[in-house]
Amino acid sequence: MTSAFVGIIRSMPAVTAVAVASILTVSAPTGAQAADKIKVVERIKLDAPVAKVWNIVGNFANLDWHPAAKSTTATAGNTLGSQRNIDLGGPILVEKLLARSEERNSLTYEILDNGTNQKILPVKGYVSNIQVKKSGGGSVVIWSSRFEPVPGSDPAAAEKAIRGVYRGGLDNLPKVITKP
């Protein structure tokens, strides 16, 4: 890891630093030849109504609820095709909105395979979905994806990195939804 990345990681909250460090170590070569699609699914149950939670996670243009995101800008808000730039405190990750449904409280996006993104998260063909559903008196957020690790990276480490990113965001939601 370069000293610039070490400095970025040291300035992050512990859970975010662990997730980013995991992501950055994924790029170590392993000699793997062909990569299979990896599926990751994480969820969290919340004591909050679906509408309140969807108002937070369903806004493609605003990823402030995730502690790794320092800022977010989007070219066209929640419009299909909008590109979201996520400042991770140095590196910028670029994603594109593929689908969004108010009725299903669901959005689907991809990480653009532009070479630069793969230096941040060494995955390709990454497509992800976030959905909020009713669960008892509250809600459940389900964050899932399918992707391939970039050639030369360890599939298990790529999966662990994505799970870490998801857990970092999902585990922060209880704090975010209780803010006035």
NORURNOR-V188651 format. One record per residue. PHI is phi in whole degrees, 0 to 359 (999 if undefined). OMEGA is omega as a letter, one per 40 degrees, with the letter a starting at -180 (none if undefined). D_FIRST is the distance of its C-alpha to the first C-alpha in Angstrom with 1 decimal. Layout:
phi: (PHI/PHI)
omega: (OMEGA/OMEGA)
d_first: (D_FIRST/D_FIRST)
//
This chain:
phi: (999/285/295/296/293/299/297/298/297/297/275/267/302/307/296/290/299/297/297/292/298/297/297/291/279/297/284/294/294/231/84/295/270/254/257/269/296/253/245/235/225/229/212/213/267/230/270/210/294/308/301/293/291/298/301/273/279/275/268/303/281/221/252/301/288/264/295/282/275/280/199/221/230/225/290/215/57/265/278/306/92/302/254/253/256/251/276/262/88/156/291/245/262/246/233/233/282/260/203/208/229/293/294/262/50/219/222/234/217/232/272/293/277/248/87/292/301/288/281/273/236/284/230/227/63/282/231/230/227/239/223/245/233/290/213/60/272/229/212/229/255/243/242/225/201/227/194/242/289/294/306/90/253/275/303/295/291/297/299/298/296/295/302/297/297/297/297/303/286/296/291/273/302/304/291/291/286/270/291/293)
omega: (i/a/i/i/i/i/i/a/a/a/a/i/a/a/i/a/i/a/a/i/i/a/a/a/i/a/i/a/a/a/i/a/a/a/i/i/i/i/i/i/i/a/i/i/a/i/i/i/a/a/a/a/i/i/i/a/a/i/a/a/a/i/a/a/i/a/i/a/i/i/a/i/i/a/a/i/a/i/i/a/i/i/a/i/a/i/a/a/a/i/i/i/a/a/a/i/a/a/i/a/i/a/a/a/a/i/a/a/i/i/a/i/a/a/i/i/a/i/i/i/a/i/i/a/a/i/a/i/i/a/i/i/i/i/a/i/a/a/i/i/i/a/a/i/i/a/i/i/i/i/i/i/a/a/a/i/i/i/i/i/a/i/i/i/a/a/i/i/a/a/i/a/i/i/a/a/i/i/i/none)
d_first: (0.0/3.8/6.6/8.2/6.4/6.7/10.2/11.0/10.4/12.5/15.1/15.7/18.4/17.4/18.2/16.3/13.1/13.6/14.2/11.3/8.9/11.1/11.0/7.4/7.8/11.0/10.1/10.3/13.7/16.7/19.6/21.2/23.9/25.4/24.0/26.5/26.4/24.9/26.7/25.4/28.0/27.6/30.4/31.6/35.3/36.2/39.5/39.7/41.7/40.3/41.1/39.2/36.0/36.3/36.8/33.2/31.2/33.5/32.7/30.3/30.0/28.9/25.9/26.3/26.9/23.3/21.3/18.1/20.2/20.7/23.3/24.8/27.1/29.1/31.3/34.3/33.8/34.9/36.5/35.6/33.3/31.7/28.1/25.9/23.0/20.8/18.9/15.9/15.6/14.0/13.6/17.1/18.0/21.5/24.0/27.7/30.6/32.6/35.2/36.3/39.3/41.0/43.4/40.8/38.3/35.7/33.1/31.2/28.3/25.9/22.4/23.1/22.0/21.2/18.0/16.2/16.4/15.1/11.7/11.8/13.8/14.2/17.9/21.0/24.6/23.5/26.7/27.0/30.0/30.6/34.1/36.1/39.2/41.9/41.7/44.6/45.1/41.5/38.9/36.0/32.9/31.7/28.3/27.9/26.3/26.3/23.6/22.3/18.8/17.8/18.8/16.5/14.9/16.4/19.1/19.2/15.5/16.3/19.4/17.9/15.4/18.5/20.6/18.3/18.5/22.3/22.8/21.1/23.6/26.6/26.4/26.5/29.6/32.1/31.2/31.4/34.7/36.4/35.8/39.1)
//
